Amino acid sequence: MFNLIIAFVLGLIVLVLLAVFINKIPKKLHPVLIAVLLAISGFFAYKLYKSIEEPVKFEAAKEERYKKVVAQLILIREAQNAHKTITGGYSDDINKLAIFVDTARFAILEKRDSTVIDEERNIKFRLRANDPNGYKKEITITDTIGFQPVKDMFENIDVSQLLKYTIKGAPGSIELKTDVVIDKENRVPVFRAVAQKKDILFDQPERLAKDELEAKSVESIDGPTIFVGSLDEITTSGNWPSKYAINQK
């Protein structure tokens, strides 16, 4: 925009000078002068058009690409959550995570309430431990009534490819790491998947891409990365606003 302003000012100066000296220019050169003026006008019209069009195209490309990357991060999170539910931890190996998704099964549980003899209380009150006429207590019994394949959650999704950008020509890949956070003497597993904006916007205008890396607002993805999870705190949240998570559950 600054370069456009400079060019516009210089153009105005040239036009003013031409207007001042037009009477001193031979009439036979006036057609040439008109052609020059038209060329200058066309040039500045083109620059003005580009200055408006470029940010619009950038925003459209950015939003489309961010939505694709966020969709990948959400799927990674779902795979990691399934892994933690069944194994108790996360995986930093996308291929092992993919094998897990293809082979693991969720237990389908059913809970029901039941009344049983309270042996401990019976003994406390000097009754036989298994006295059917003694004290009773309510308990909840959990039964496994079946299993559901984890891969049912990832229909037509190749988990092993989730770290690769789906943006044609984009360099790099999503980075996946795991760690452990200490919470009140408990070791809690955590994970983080990170995509670099500079890779996602690799072919976009440099000045616009640079501004985006420093973006900070309610409707933007702050900072130079798009990520889900954390290696420093217990969370599986992402840093994107809801407009980028079209299919978020």
GROMACS elastic network, one bead per residue, 0.5 to 0.9 nm:
[ bonds ]
;  ai    aj funct       b0    kb
    1     4     6  0.50138   500
    1     5     6  0.63376   500
    1     6     6  0.88021   500
    1    51     6  0.68670   500
    2     5     6  0.51526   500
    2     6     6  0.63771   500
    2     7     6  0.87125   500
    3     6     6  0.51267   500
    3     7     6  0.61801   500
    3     8     6  0.85429   500
    4     7     6  0.51049   500
    4     8     6  0.60474   500
    4     9     6  0.86241   500
    4    44     6  0.85209   500
    4    47     6  0.69934   500
    4    48     6  0.75877   500
    4    51     6  0.77759   500
    5     8     6  0.50095   500
    5     9     6  0.61676   500
    5    10     6  0.86111   500
    6     9     6  0.52021   500
    6    10     6  0.62247   500
    6    11     6  0.85563   500
    7    10     6  0.51242   500
    7    11     6  0.60774   500
    7    12     6  0.86699   500
    7    44     6  0.79864   500
    8    12     6  0.62618   500
    8    13     6  0.87088   500
    8    44     6  0.68507   500
    9    12     6  0.51015   500
    9    13     6  0.63049   500
    9    14     6  0.87391   500
   10    13     6  0.50547   500
   10    14     6  0.62829   500
   10    15     6  0.86653   500
   11    14     6  0.51069   500
   11    15     6  0.61874   500
   11    16     6  0.86083   500
   11    40     6  0.72210   500
   11    41     6  0.85306   500
   11    44     6  0.79488   500
   12    15     6  0.50292   500
   12    16     6  0.60830   500
   12    17     6  0.85643   500
   13    16     6  0.51220   500
   13    17     6  0.61813   500
   13    18     6  0.85768   500
   14    17     6  0.51553   500
   14    18     6  0.61348   500
   14    19     6  0.85871   500
   15    18     6  0.50628   500
   15    19     6  0.61295   500
   15    20     6  0.86267   500
   15    37     6  0.74862   500
   15    40     6  0.87391   500
   16    19     6  0.50276   500
   16    20     6  0.61751   500
   16    21     6  0.86673   500
   17    20     6  0.50551   500
   17    21     6  0.61520   500
   17    22     6  0.82296   500
   18    21     6  0.52615   500
   18    22     6  0.55283   500
   18    33     6  0.83000   500
   18    37     6  0.88462   500
   19    22     6  0.52386   500
   19    23     6  0.81246   500
   20    23     6  0.74698   500
   20    24     6  0.85591   500
   21    24     6  0.52982   500
   21    25     6  0.66973   500
   22    25     6  0.52893   500
   22    26     6  0.83534   500
   22    27     6  0.89432   500
   22    30     6  0.81094   500
   22    33     6  0.85460   500
   23    26     6  0.75652   500
   23    27     6  0.82888   500
   24    27     6  0.88815   500
   25    28     6  0.83923   500
   25    29     6  0.67864   500
   25    30     6  0.73693   500
   26    29     6  0.55440   500
   26    30     6  0.69863   500
   27    30     6  0.51050   500
   27    31     6  0.80846   500
   28    31     6  0.69727   500
   28    32     6  0.82333   500
   29    32     6  0.52664   500
   29    33     6  0.62881   500
   29    34     6  0.87857   500
   30    34     6  0.60898   500
   30    35     6  0.85027   500
   31    34     6  0.50353   500
   31    35     6  0.61531   500
   31    36     6  0.85925   500
   32    35     6  0.50356   500
   32    36     6  0.61998   500
   32    37     6  0.86420   500
   33    36     6  0.50106   500
   33    37     6  0.61723   500
   33    38     6  0.85917   500
   34    37     6  0.50031   500
   34    38     6  0.60877   500
   34    39     6  0.84865   500
   35    38     6  0.50820   500
   35    39     6  0.60965   500
   35    40     6  0.85870   500
   36    39     6  0.50226   500
   36    40     6  0.61325   500
   36    41     6  0.85439   500
   37    40     6  0.50615   500
   37    41     6  0.60674   500
   37    42     6  0.84668   500
   38    41     6  0.50145   500
   38    42     6  0.59884   500
   38    43     6  0.84670   500
   39    42     6  0.50400   500
   39    43     6  0.60684   500
   39    44     6  0.87141   500
   40    43     6  0.50377   500
   40    44     6  0.63238   500
   40    45     6  0.85511   500
   41    44     6  0.53256   500
   41    45     6  0.60745   500
   41    46     6  0.85571   500
   42    45     6  0.50262   500
   42    46     6  0.60786   500
   42    47     6  0.85975   500
   43    46     6  0.51559   500
   43    47     6  0.62431   500
   43    48     6  0.86307   500
   44    48     6  0.60026   500
   44    49     6  0.84392   500
   45    48     6  0.51130   500
   45    49     6  0.61241   500
   45    50     6  0.86290   500
   46    49     6  0.50469   500
   46    50     6  0.61443   500
   46    51     6  0.85546   500
   47    50     6  0.50894   500
   47    51     6  0.60692   500
   47    52     6  0.87160   500
   48    51     6  0.50891   500
   48    52     6  0.64772   500
   48    53     6  0.86463   500
   49    52     6  0.53183   500
   49    53     6  0.59895   500
   49    54     6  0.84381   500
   50    54     6  0.56231   500
   50    55     6  0.86657   500
   51    54     6  0.57198   500
   51    55     6  0.71951   500
   52    55     6  0.62109   500
   52    56     6  0.68030   500
   53    56     6  0.52252   500
   53    57     6  0.61836   500
   53    58     6  0.85481   500
   54    57     6  0.52873   500
   54    58     6  0.60853   500
   54    59     6  0.86927   500
   54   205     6  0.80879   500
   54   208     6  0.89893   500
   55    59     6  0.60923   500
   55    60     6  0.86046   500
   55   205     6  0.88711   500
   55   208     6  0.73870   500
   56    59     6  0.52668   500
   56    60     6  0.63546   500
   56    61     6  0.87412   500
   57    60     6  0.51459   500
   57    61     6  0.61538   500
   57    62     6  0.84588   500
   58    61     6  0.51922   500
   58    62     6  0.59260   500
   58    63     6  0.85468   500
   58   204     6  0.68304   500
   58   205     6  0.77425   500
   58   208     6  0.75520   500
   58   209     6  0.85135   500
   59    62     6  0.50307   500
   59    63     6  0.60777   500
   59    64     6  0.85459   500
   60    63     6  0.53869   500
   60    64     6  0.62609   500
   60    65     6  0.86737   500
   61    64     6  0.52626   500
   61    65     6  0.61407   500
   61    66     6  0.84995   500
   61   201     6  0.84044   500
   61   204     6  0.85119   500
   62    65     6  0.52670   500
   62    66     6  0.59568   500
   62    67     6  0.85353   500
   62   200     6  0.81102   500
   62   201     6  0.70321   500
   62   204     6  0.88318   500
   63    66     6  0.51337   500
   63    67     6  0.61288   500
   63    68     6  0.87073   500
   63   244     6  0.73639   500
   64    67     6  0.53784   500
   64    68     6  0.65595   500
   64   244     6  0.86613   500
   65    68     6  0.51497   500
   65    69     6  0.63498   500
   65    70     6  0.86278   500
   65   166     6  0.85735   500
   65   167     6  0.68841   500
   65   200     6  0.68663   500
   65   201     6  0.81909   500
   66    69     6  0.51140   500
   66    70     6  0.59760   500
   66    71     6  0.84432   500
   66   197     6  0.86794   500
   66   200     6  0.77422   500
   66   226     6  0.83457   500
   66   244     6  0.66604   500
   67    70     6  0.51172   500
   67    71     6  0.60716   500
   67    72     6  0.86946   500
   67   243     6  0.83908   500
   67   245     6  0.64585   500
   67   246     6  0.73898   500
   68    71     6  0.51810   500
   68    72     6  0.64966   500
   68    73     6  0.89022   500
   68   165     6  0.83399   500
   68   166     6  0.72435   500
   68   167     6  0.80947   500
   68   244     6  0.84991   500
   69    72     6  0.50860   500
   69    73     6  0.63076   500
   69    74     6  0.87016   500
   69   165     6  0.70602   500
   69   166     6  0.78412   500
   69   167     6  0.87319   500
   69   174     6  0.88407   500
   69   195     6  0.75726   500
   69   200     6  0.84062   500
   69   226     6  0.81245   500
   70    74     6  0.61337   500
   70    75     6  0.86414   500
   70   226     6  0.76591   500
   70   227     6  0.82834   500
   70   228     6  0.87679   500
   70   238     6  0.85309   500
   70   240     6  0.77272   500
   70   244     6  0.66512   500
   70   245     6  0.62426   500
   70   246     6  0.88359   500
   71    74     6  0.51887   500
   71    75     6  0.63804   500
   71    76     6  0.87466   500
   71   244     6  0.82853   500
   71   245     6  0.65839   500
   71   246     6  0.77299   500
   71   247     6  0.72650   500
   71   248     6  0.77520   500
   72    75     6  0.51747   500
   72    76     6  0.62380   500
   72    77     6  0.86646   500
   72   162     6  0.58751   500
   72   163     6  0.76404   500
   72   164     6  0.89452   500
   72   165     6  0.84836   500
   73    77     6  0.61615   500
   73    78     6  0.86567   500
   73   162     6  0.78955   500
   73   163     6  0.85165   500
   73   174     6  0.86274   500
   73   193     6  0.68907   500
   73   194     6  0.82096   500
   73   195     6  0.86274   500
   73   226     6  0.87415   500
   73   227     6  0.72884   500
   73   228     6  0.64361   500
   73   238     6  0.82258   500
   74    77     6  0.50282   500
   74    78     6  0.62457   500
   74    79     6  0.86977   500
   74   228     6  0.77387   500
   74   238     6  0.83384   500
   74   245     6  0.81340   500
   74   247     6  0.86478   500
   74   248     6  0.68777   500
   74   249     6  0.86883   500
   75    78     6  0.50150   500
   75    79     6  0.61968   500
   75    80     6  0.85384   500
   75   154     6  0.80992   500
   75   157     6  0.88522   500
   75   159     6  0.80310   500
   75   162     6  0.77534   500
   76    79     6  0.51516   500
   76    80     6  0.61116   500
   76    81     6  0.85609   500
   76    94     6  0.89279   500
   76   159     6  0.76609   500
   76   162     6  0.69226   500
   76   163     6  0.84187   500
   76   193     6  0.77784   500
   76   228     6  0.87486   500
   77    80     6  0.50251   500
   77    81     6  0.60100   500
   77    82     6  0.85420   500
   77   191     6  0.88417   500
   77   192     6  0.88956   500
   77   193     6  0.83516   500
   77   228     6  0.72810   500
   77   229     6  0.79188   500
   77   236     6  0.71107   500
   77   237     6  0.88575   500
   78    81     6  0.51108   500
   78    82     6  0.62042   500
   78    83     6  0.85765   500
   78   153     6  0.84898   500
   79    82     6  0.51849   500
   79    83     6  0.61848   500
   79    84     6  0.87112   500
   79    97     6  0.72167   500
   79    98     6  0.82358   500
   79   100     6  0.87354   500
   79   101     6  0.69096   500
   79   150     6  0.84789   500
   79   153     6  0.87251   500
   79   154     6  0.85153   500
   79   159     6  0.80065   500
   80    84     6  0.61459   500
   80    85     6  0.85546   500
   80    89     6  0.82171   500
   80    90     6  0.56485   500
   80    91     6  0.69686   500
   80    97     6  0.76191   500
   80   191     6  0.81221   500
   81    84     6  0.50958   500
   81    85     6  0.60940   500
   81    86     6  0.87268   500
   81    89     6  0.86132   500
   81    90     6  0.75681   500
   81   236     6  0.86502   500
   82    85     6  0.50875   500
   82    86     6  0.63729   500
   82    87     6  0.84423   500
   82    90     6  0.88839   500
   82   101     6  0.80853   500
   82   106     6  0.82279   500
   82   150     6  0.72589   500
   83    86     6  0.54523   500
   83    87     6  0.57299   500
   83    88     6  0.71378   500
   83    89     6  0.65533   500
   83    90     6  0.60084   500
   83    91     6  0.75481   500
   83    97     6  0.75490   500
   83   100     6  0.72760   500
   83   101     6  0.78839   500
   83   104     6  0.85554   500
   84    87     6  0.52180   500
   84    90     6  0.54335   500
   84    91     6  0.85741   500
   84   189     6  0.84860   500
   85    88     6  0.57629   500
   85    89     6  0.76699   500
   85   106     6  0.84367   500
   86    89     6  0.81947   500
   86   104     6  0.81161   500
   86   105     6  0.81141   500
   86   106     6  0.70484   500
   86   107     6  0.86955   500
   87    90     6  0.79759   500
   88   189     6  0.81159   500
   89   188     6  0.84279   500
   89   189     6  0.57319   500
   89   190     6  0.78877   500
   90    97     6  0.86027   500
   90   178     6  0.66232   500
   90   179     6  0.85271   500
   90   189     6  0.66754   500
   90   190     6  0.69190   500
   90   191     6  0.65971   500
   91    94     6  0.72945   500
   91    96     6  0.73236   500
   91    97     6  0.62072   500
   91   176     6  0.86560   500
   91   177     6  0.79104   500
   91   178     6  0.66233   500
   91   191     6  0.79401   500
   92    96     6  0.83277   500
   92    97     6  0.78848   500
   92   176     6  0.56903   500
   92   177     6  0.50723   500
   92   178     6  0.55298   500
   92   179     6  0.89603   500
   92   191     6  0.77280   500
   92   192     6  0.89680   500
   93    96     6  0.53828   500
   93    97     6  0.61787   500
   93    98     6  0.86719   500
   93   176     6  0.76997   500
   93   177     6  0.83812   500
   94    98     6  0.60657   500
   94    99     6  0.86693   500
   94   159     6  0.72755   500
   94   160     6  0.55337   500
   94   161     6  0.80079   500
   94   162     6  0.78535   500
   94   163     6  0.75602   500
   94   176     6  0.79240   500
   95    99     6  0.63120   500
   95   100     6  0.86078   500
   95   159     6  0.78011   500
   95   160     6  0.51817   500
   95   161     6  0.85854   500
   96    99     6  0.50582   500
   96   100     6  0.61439   500
   96   101     6  0.86721   500
   96   160     6  0.82529   500
   97   100     6  0.50027   500
   97   101     6  0.62803   500
   97   102     6  0.87228   500
   97   159     6  0.73939   500
   97   160     6  0.74410   500
   98   101     6  0.51123   500
   98   102     6  0.62847   500
   98   103     6  0.87416   500
   98   158     6  0.74372   500
   98   160     6  0.51661   500
   98   161     6  0.87712   500
   99   102     6  0.50935   500
   99   103     6  0.61816   500
   99   104     6  0.82120   500
   99   159     6  0.85687   500
   99   160     6  0.82731   500
  100   103     6  0.52940   500
  100   104     6  0.53906   500
  100   105     6  0.89423   500
  100   150     6  0.81772   500
  100   151     6  0.87638   500
  101   104     6  0.57713   500
  101   105     6  0.82737   500
  101   149     6  0.80141   500
  101   150     6  0.54211   500
  101   151     6  0.52166   500
  101   152     6  0.88629   500
  101   153     6  0.87941   500
  101   154     6  0.80494   500
  101   159     6  0.77062   500
  102   105     6  0.88316   500
  102   149     6  0.77818   500
  102   150     6  0.69075   500
  102   151     6  0.53278   500
  102   152     6  0.89540   500
  102   159     6  0.89801   500
  103   149     6  0.72042   500
  103   150     6  0.74011   500
  103   151     6  0.75132   500
  104   148     6  0.86232   500
  104   149     6  0.60831   500
  104   150     6  0.57600   500
  104   151     6  0.77864   500
  105   147     6  0.58940   500
  105   148     6  0.52137   500
  105   150     6  0.52153   500
  105   151     6  0.81769   500
  106   146     6  0.85293   500
  106   147     6  0.54369   500
  106   148     6  0.50251   500
  106   149     6  0.61528   500
  106   150     6  0.63004   500
  107   144     6  0.63437   500
  107   145     6  0.77173   500
  107   146     6  0.60740   500
  107   148     6  0.65012   500
  107   149     6  0.89204   500
  108   143     6  0.84343   500
  108   144     6  0.57485   500
  108   145     6  0.57684   500
  108   146     6  0.50492   500
  108   147     6  0.52501   500
  108   148     6  0.68056   500
  109   142     6  0.64331   500
  109   143     6  0.55828   500
  109   145     6  0.59084   500
  109   146     6  0.73727   500
  109   147     6  0.86587   500
  110   141     6  0.82119   500
  110   142     6  0.56136   500
  110   143     6  0.51627   500
  110   144     6  0.63315   500
  110   145     6  0.66350   500
  111   140     6  0.65147   500
  111   141     6  0.55942   500
  111   143     6  0.62810   500
  111   144     6  0.89017   500
  112   139     6  0.84572   500
  112   140     6  0.55846   500
  112   141     6  0.53433   500
  112   142     6  0.65695   500
  112   143     6  0.81418   500
  113   138     6  0.68436   500
  113   139     6  0.57652   500
  113   141     6  0.61362   500
  113   142     6  0.88798   500
  114   137     6  0.83932   500
  114   138     6  0.57324   500
  114   139     6  0.53957   500
  114   140     6  0.61288   500
  114   141     6  0.69611   500
  115   136     6  0.65064   500
  115   137     6  0.56271   500
  115   139     6  0.62596   500
  115   140     6  0.87469   500
  116   119     6  0.88820   500
  116   135     6  0.87396   500
  116   136     6  0.55658   500
  116   137     6  0.55951   500
  116   138     6  0.65090   500
  116   139     6  0.73013   500
  117   120     6  0.88384   500
  117   121     6  0.89353   500
  117   122     6  0.83054   500
  117   129     6  0.81238   500
  117   130     6  0.64988   500
  117   131     6  0.74715   500
  117   132     6  0.66878   500
  117   133     6  0.86495   500
  117   134     6  0.72035   500
  117   135     6  0.60958   500
  117   137     6  0.62728   500
  117   138     6  0.89021   500
  118   121     6  0.55243   500
  118   122     6  0.62287   500
  118   123     6  0.88101   500
  118   129     6  0.76486   500
  118   130     6  0.79002   500
  118   131     6  0.89931   500
  118   134     6  0.76957   500
  118   135     6  0.53750   500
  118   137     6  0.55512   500
  118   138     6  0.89150   500
  119   122     6  0.50042   500
  119   123     6  0.62028   500
  119   124     6  0.85542   500
  119   127     6  0.87344   500
  119   128     6  0.78209   500
  119   130     6  0.59000   500
  119   131     6  0.79458   500
  119   134     6  0.84684   500
  119   135     6  0.75737   500
  119   136     6  0.82243   500
  120   123     6  0.53265   500
  120   124     6  0.62589   500
  120   125     6  0.88772   500
  120   129     6  0.68499   500
  121   125     6  0.63221   500
  121   126     6  0.85954   500
  121   127     6  0.84508   500
  121   129     6  0.80257   500
  121   134     6  0.86138   500
  121   135     6  0.66010   500
  121   136     6  0.85508   500
  122   125     6  0.52796   500
  122   126     6  0.61860   500
  122   128     6  0.62355   500
  122   129     6  0.53362   500
  122   130     6  0.76930   500
  122   131     6  0.74194   500
  122   134     6  0.61507   500
  122   135     6  0.59742   500
  122   136     6  0.87913   500
  123   127     6  0.53340   500
  123   128     6  0.62545   500
  123   129     6  0.54109   500
  123   130     6  0.89983   500
  124   127     6  0.75106   500
  125   128     6  0.89851   500
  126   129     6  0.84366   500
  127   130     6  0.83130   500
  127   131     6  0.67735   500
  127   134     6  0.70406   500
  128   131     6  0.50393   500
  128   132     6  0.88669   500
  128   134     6  0.79759   500
  129   132     6  0.88979   500
  129   134     6  0.83396   500
  130   133     6  0.86940   500
  130   134     6  0.78171   500
  131   134     6  0.51892   500
  131   135     6  0.80192   500
  132   135     6  0.79217   500
  132   136     6  0.84611   500
  133   136     6  0.85415   500
  144   147     6  0.80063   500
  148   151     6  0.86390   500
  148   152     6  0.75708   500
  149   152     6  0.56934   500
  149   153     6  0.81095   500
  150   153     6  0.58598   500
  150   154     6  0.75436   500
  151   154     6  0.50547   500
  151   155     6  0.66147   500
  151   157     6  0.87381   500
  152   155     6  0.57809   500
  153   157     6  0.89951   500
  154   157     6  0.52075   500
  154   158     6  0.78798   500
  154   159     6  0.79526   500
  155   158     6  0.86092   500
  157   160     6  0.88488   500
  157   161     6  0.85474   500
  157   162     6  0.85719   500
  158   161     6  0.56744   500
  158   162     6  0.70627   500
  159   162     6  0.52964   500
  159   163     6  0.84215   500
  160   163     6  0.74486   500
  160   164     6  0.88168   500
  161   164     6  0.55958   500
  161   165     6  0.85395   500
  162   165     6  0.75678   500
  162   166     6  0.88182   500
  162   174     6  0.80426   500
  163   173     6  0.56906   500
  163   175     6  0.69757   500
  163   176     6  0.78357   500
  163   193     6  0.86586   500
  163   195     6  0.88195   500
  164   167     6  0.88160   500
  164   172     6  0.78952   500
  164   173     6  0.51230   500
  164   174     6  0.64223   500
  165   168     6  0.77687   500
  165   169     6  0.87746   500
  165   170     6  0.66395   500
  165   171     6  0.81285   500
  165   172     6  0.79343   500
  165   173     6  0.60413   500
  165   174     6  0.73113   500
  165   195     6  0.89173   500
  165   200     6  0.79697   500
  166   169     6  0.87648   500
  166   170     6  0.79929   500
  167   170     6  0.56058   500
  167   200     6  0.72726   500
  169   202     6  0.84581   500
  169   203     6  0.86636   500
  170   173     6  0.82828   500
  170   199     6  0.57956   500
  170   200     6  0.60683   500
  170   201     6  0.78628   500
  170   202     6  0.64221   500
  170   203     6  0.82071   500
  171   199     6  0.55298   500
  171   200     6  0.78311   500
  171   202     6  0.75018   500
  172   175     6  0.89294   500
  172   195     6  0.87747   500
  172   196     6  0.82628   500
  172   199     6  0.63386   500
  172   200     6  0.89003   500
  173   194     6  0.87531   500
  173   195     6  0.68899   500
  173   196     6  0.81056   500
  173   199     6  0.80134   500
  174   193     6  0.64842   500
  174   194     6  0.54412   500
  174   196     6  0.74546   500
  174   227     6  0.89957   500
  175   192     6  0.79784   500
  175   193     6  0.54203   500
  175   194     6  0.50975   500
  175   195     6  0.65691   500
  175   196     6  0.88676   500
  176   191     6  0.73954   500
  176   192     6  0.58769   500
  176   194     6  0.66431   500
  177   190     6  0.86237   500
  177   191     6  0.56590   500
  177   192     6  0.54315   500
  177   193     6  0.65176   500
  177   194     6  0.87453   500
  177   231     6  0.78873   500
  178   189     6  0.73163   500
  178   190     6  0.56855   500
  178   192     6  0.63899   500
  178   193     6  0.88688   500
  178   230     6  0.87200   500
  178   231     6  0.68449   500
  179   188     6  0.85014   500
  179   189     6  0.59173   500
  179   190     6  0.53695   500
  179   191     6  0.62350   500
  179   192     6  0.87086   500
  179   231     6  0.60460   500
  179   232     6  0.86051   500
  180   187     6  0.59822   500
  180   188     6  0.53779   500
  180   190     6  0.56427   500
  180   191     6  0.83736   500
  180   231     6  0.74276   500
  180   232     6  0.84949   500
  181   186     6  0.80357   500
  181   187     6  0.57431   500
  181   188     6  0.51248   500
  181   189     6  0.62842   500
  181   190     6  0.67846   500
  181   231     6  0.73709   500
  181   232     6  0.66239   500
  181   233     6  0.66813   500
  181   234     6  0.72026   500
  182   185     6  0.58632   500
  182   186     6  0.54758   500
  182   188     6  0.61160   500
  182   189     6  0.88257   500
  183   186     6  0.50151   500
  183   187     6  0.64004   500
  183   188     6  0.67369   500
  183   234     6  0.86520   500
  184   187     6  0.84349   500
  188   234     6  0.74939   500
  189   231     6  0.88206   500
  189   234     6  0.79983   500
  190   229     6  0.72724   500
  190   230     6  0.65334   500
  190   231     6  0.58019   500
  190   232     6  0.80561   500
  190   233     6  0.75813   500
  190   234     6  0.62955   500
  190   235     6  0.74836   500
  190   236     6  0.80863   500
  191   228     6  0.82486   500
  191   229     6  0.56575   500
  191   230     6  0.58357   500
  191   231     6  0.58495   500
  191   234     6  0.88544   500
  191   235     6  0.85832   500
  191   236     6  0.77441   500
  192   227     6  0.69488   500
  192   228     6  0.56992   500
  192   231     6  0.60302   500
  192   236     6  0.80089   500
  193   226     6  0.84654   500
  193   227     6  0.55252   500
  193   228     6  0.54482   500
  193   229     6  0.66455   500
  193   230     6  0.81516   500
  194   225     6  0.65396   500
  194   226     6  0.58369   500
  194   228     6  0.67413   500
  194   229     6  0.87559   500
  195   198     6  0.89159   500
  195   199     6  0.78558   500
  195   200     6  0.78887   500
  195   224     6  0.88247   500
  195   225     6  0.55963   500
  195   226     6  0.51282   500
  195   227     6  0.61367   500
  196   199     6  0.54609   500
  196   200     6  0.65665   500
  196   201     6  0.88643   500
  196   224     6  0.63119   500
  196   226     6  0.64678   500
  196   227     6  0.86557   500
  197   201     6  0.59880   500
  197   202     6  0.81206   500
  197   209     6  0.82631   500
  197   212     6  0.80668   500
  197   213     6  0.66419   500
  197   223     6  0.85890   500
  197   224     6  0.55136   500
  197   225     6  0.53305   500
  197   226     6  0.69272   500
  198   201     6  0.52422   500
  198   202     6  0.55775   500
  198   209     6  0.72274   500
  198   210     6  0.82248   500
  198   213     6  0.73885   500
  198   224     6  0.72845   500
  198   225     6  0.82602   500
  199   203     6  0.86486   500
  200   203     6  0.83431   500
  201   204     6  0.54127   500
  201   205     6  0.85367   500
  201   206     6  0.89819   500
  201   209     6  0.63998   500
  202   205     6  0.86686   500
  202   206     6  0.85877   500
  202   209     6  0.81117   500
  203   206     6  0.81871   500
  203   209     6  0.89707   500
  204   207     6  0.87204   500
  204   208     6  0.73940   500
  204   209     6  0.63158   500
  205   208     6  0.55188   500
  205   209     6  0.61105   500
  205   210     6  0.85804   500
  206   209     6  0.51200   500
  206   210     6  0.59855   500
  206   211     6  0.86163   500
  207   210     6  0.50812   500
  207   211     6  0.62712   500
  207   212     6  0.86862   500
  208   211     6  0.51782   500
  208   212     6  0.62694   500
  208   213     6  0.88727   500
  209   212     6  0.50283   500
  209   213     6  0.64426   500
  210   213     6  0.52652   500
  210   214     6  0.69285   500
  211   214     6  0.53703   500
  211   215     6  0.63225   500
  212   216     6  0.86587   500
  212   220     6  0.87802   500
  212   221     6  0.86708   500
  212   222     6  0.84151   500
  212   223     6  0.77984   500
  212   224     6  0.75563   500
  213   222     6  0.77061   500
  213   223     6  0.54278   500
  213   225     6  0.76640   500
  214   222     6  0.69770   500
  214   223     6  0.52214   500
  214   224     6  0.64551   500
  215   220     6  0.66546   500
  215   221     6  0.69245   500
  215   222     6  0.51874   500
  215   223     6  0.58147   500
  215   224     6  0.80018   500
  216   219     6  0.84642   500
  216   220     6  0.64136   500
  216   221     6  0.70957   500
  216   223     6  0.68479   500
  217   220     6  0.52785   500
  217   221     6  0.75372   500
  217   222     6  0.68014   500
  218   221     6  0.80269   500
  218   222     6  0.84952   500
  218   241     6  0.74507   500
  219   222     6  0.89754   500
  219   240     6  0.85038   500
  219   241     6  0.61431   500
  219   242     6  0.87253   500
  219   243     6  0.82126   500
  220   240     6  0.72624   500
  220   241     6  0.67662   500
  221   224     6  0.84192   500
  221   225     6  0.79342   500
  221   226     6  0.69274   500
  221   239     6  0.63813   500
  221   240     6  0.51633   500
  221   241     6  0.67787   500
  222   225     6  0.76422   500
  222   226     6  0.81807   500
  222   239     6  0.74491   500
  222   240     6  0.79860   500
  223   226     6  0.80039   500
  225   239     6  0.87532   500
  226   238     6  0.76270   500
  226   239     6  0.63574   500
  226   240     6  0.70203   500
  227   230     6  0.83099   500
  227   237     6  0.84926   500
  227   238     6  0.55912   500
  227   239     6  0.59922   500
  227   240     6  0.79830   500
  228   235     6  0.85502   500
  228   236     6  0.60849   500
  228   237     6  0.55361   500
  228   239     6  0.66321   500
  228   240     6  0.87668   500
  229   233     6  0.83660   500
  229   234     6  0.78769   500
  229   235     6  0.54847   500
  229   237     6  0.53906   500
  229   238     6  0.62055   500
  229   239     6  0.88162   500
  230   233     6  0.57250   500
  230   234     6  0.68432   500
  230   235     6  0.61778   500
  230   236     6  0.69449   500
  230   237     6  0.81472   500
  230   238     6  0.89247   500
  231   234     6  0.77771   500
  231   235     6  0.87745   500
  232   235     6  0.89108   500
  235   238     6  0.87832   500
  237   240     6  0.89519   500
  238   241     6  0.85551   500
  240   243     6  0.81124   500
  240   244     6  0.66581   500
  240   245     6  0.76679   500
  241   244     6  0.61728   500
  241   245     6  0.74555   500
  242   245     6  0.52633   500
  242   246     6  0.74993   500
  242   248     6  0.83971   500
  243   246     6  0.66038   500
  244   247     6  0.89590   500
  245   248     6  0.52228   500
  245   249     6  0.89290   500
